[in-house]
Amino acid sequence: LFRSPEPLMSEFRTAAGHWLEIARAQKEQVQKVLKKEPTPQIFRAGDPVNRDQEAFVPRYSVLGELERQILMSTGCPGLVLYGRRRTGKSTVLRNLIAFLPEHVKPVSISMQSAEAFTSITHLISTIEKEIGKALPKNQIKDDFSKDLPGLTMMLNQWNKILEKEELRLLLAIDEYENIDMKIGEKVFSEDLLASIRESIQNHRNITWLFAGSHEITELNNAQWTSYLVSARTIEVPFFSMEETRLLLTEPLQFSNLWPKDSQDRPRFPADFWGENGIEDIQLQTAGWPHL
């Protein structure tokens, strides 16, 4: 190139400088694009929803009935939160703290977690850890054994604290069908259900809630109906038309990332979904949130 005769040599040198500037500019542009965070997907299906970052609809009919049962003066006889798969049961449990009175402390334990289902020792340790998170200012000091007698003694102590502090504890077991499966596999003893029944009867400030896609009458490895004979079933229904409309137009209405009346909160006008689009979506999905 530089052996070319003039004026080619000078012109090529000038052009090379311009090409280098263009290449550097393109490199910077690519680097800026790569550094950008991807646009978040706020509509989530299949997993519990974080209401601050993802589309969320409060199930007021479910929340209202939960609150009514938990606050019964005589103590709640246990609850079964039942609904078809992907109707939002786990999302309800994950976001309870924002919709229950301050003196009700919710704890949620998933029986799909190996920390809970591996053994009775793991389950009791998980219960102890999660209650400690919900009631950090009222820690019990005794080191109870990680067996069923130890579980009863631990819950006795927590119930006394709850009574003294005028608090209620909601102890929610999500995907509770896995307990039945583990009883069938001999990982858990059916005595676990007897201990839970004893707790329901005697610990009036603790409410046990079992969430799943099966009713207790459908479980085969233990006599659940005899242990939870008085348990109240609360159904998580499909979305109503109003709930579907809220989901599709105001998906982050309950997020804490924006001030309450902020105009920057993400919204979708109804016509974004096309003419009669929301009505069509409700009709085609029958209000099933997952769909």
C-alpha angles and dihedrals in degrees: 000000000000091000090064114114122253134303089026094059094055093043093050090049091052092046091050089055091052092047090052091052091050092049092050092049091050091049091052091048092052091048091052091052092049092050093054115102114240116256105266119245105229097181107079130179130188100023136070110277126239102218093206094060107018139053108281136179120189112228097221095178090056095041092049093052092045091053092047093052096043093052096051107136092224093051128262117279092220131282137238114203102202131183143135115277115283096017093121106264094139090045090055090052094045093054101038095108091068095055107035125081114274093249091061111083114197123207121186125194122184116216088206089072117097087218087069109030103042095085142336088261091057092046094051091045089052092049091050093048095047095047088050089056092051094047104033095154094054104051118167114226102205117103102223123198114259095241135090096276088049091050091053092048091048093050090047089058094045092049091054090051091048091051092049094048093040091238134140126216123209108202105194122190109198121203087015092172086081089069088060090047092050090049087055089050091049091241089119127032121231084239086081089071090049089054091049091050089051090051092049090052098046109026101071094174093055121075118196115210125187116198124193149114093264131069117230091253089064096058116099111187099068139020095259094165092061093050096043097032095145099036115135118226119221115190124215102214131199117274118285119226089261092052092049090050091050091049093052100040106030104024095156099038091122098043117121092211092089131046112262096258098030116146089207093070107116113258137169121212113231092246089060085081092051132254107328085350097142091049090049092050091050091049096047096045097036086226094298103155094209092058 
